[in-house]
Amino acid sequence: MGDVAALLGVVQSTATRLVEPLVDQKCVRRERAPEDGRVVVITLTPKGRGWAEEALAGSLRWSEEVLARIPGERQAEVIGALESLVEAVDDCCSGSADEMSCGESAQSCAR
């Protein structure tokens, strides 16, 4: 769960609370690692993989629809600006929500 927490930028207890409903809905499987019983391994079930693929496809469709509304000659400029924004957010909000590298509260990056 530590890796999941780090990926989401939250503390481990929050990651556990986020994963629990996915276990209940049979979207992920939670098991102890055979080589180290302290480690919990989270894997997608076929149902969870299907949901993830649908979410990704929907996100891609939405992104393409939005980008299509921007004049062709400006699309590269907009994409570059968005990439810069993502980098800035990553720099500001690196680490967990408890360890902000910017002067803002944990809530500002958790939104």
N, C-alpha and C positions, 0 to 999 in steps of 0.2 A: 504494500500500500504506500510505502514511502516514495516509490517512483511515480505512482499515480498522483500523489499529493504534490510532488515537485513539478510534474508536468502541468498540473492545473494551477499551481501557484497558491496552494492552500495548505493548512496544517493537516497532519495525517488523520485526525479525528473527523475533520470535515470531509476528506476524501472517502473515509469509511461510510459516513452518512450519505454521501452522494451515490456510492456504489450499491448500497443496500437495496434501494428500490429496483435497480437493474437486475440484481440477483433474484429478487422476488418475482419480477416479470419474466424471468428466464432469458434475459438478454445477455447476461454474463455469468460465468461460472467462477466461483471463488474456491480455491483449493490451497492447501499447504504444499510448499515445495518439498519433494521427497528428500532432497539433499540437505535441507535446512528447514526444520519444522517451524522456525520463527518467521519464515518468509511466506507471505501470502501471494499467490499467483492469480491474476485476474485474466480470464480469456473470454473472447466473444463466443457466444453460442451461434448456431446457424440463424436463429431468430435475430439476435443482436447484430450479426453481420449484415443481414438483410436490411434492418433498420438503418444501420450506418451507411450502407450503399445508397439507400433511398435519400437519406439526409444529404449526402455528398452530391448526388445527382441534382437534387432540388436547389442546393446552394450554387452549384455551377450554372444551372439554368437561370437562376435569379441574377447572378453576376453577369452573365452574357446579355440578359435583357437590359440591365442597367447600362452596361458598357455600350450597347447598341444605340442608346439614346444620346450618346456623346459623339459629336462630329468626329469622323475618322482621323482627321489631322490633329485632333487634341487628345485622342485616346492614349497614346504613349506618354504624353505629359501627365495626364491624370494618373495613370498606372505608376509612373515614377514618384509622383507626390504621395500616393497611397503607400508605396513601399517605404518611403522616407518616414511617413507617419508611424507605420508598424515598427520600424527600427527605433524611433524615438520612444514609443510606448514600451517596447522591450527593454530599452536602456533604463527608463524611469522605473519600471515595475519589475525589474529582474529579481529573482528569488521568490520566496513565499510572500504572502500578503503580510506576514509578520516582520519582514525584513526589507522594507522599501528602501531603494537606493536614492529615491528623490525625497524631497522634503514634505511630501503629501502623506496623508493618513492612508492606512491600509484600505479604507473604504473607497478612496478615489480610484484605485487601480482594480478593485474587485468588481466595479460596476460594469 
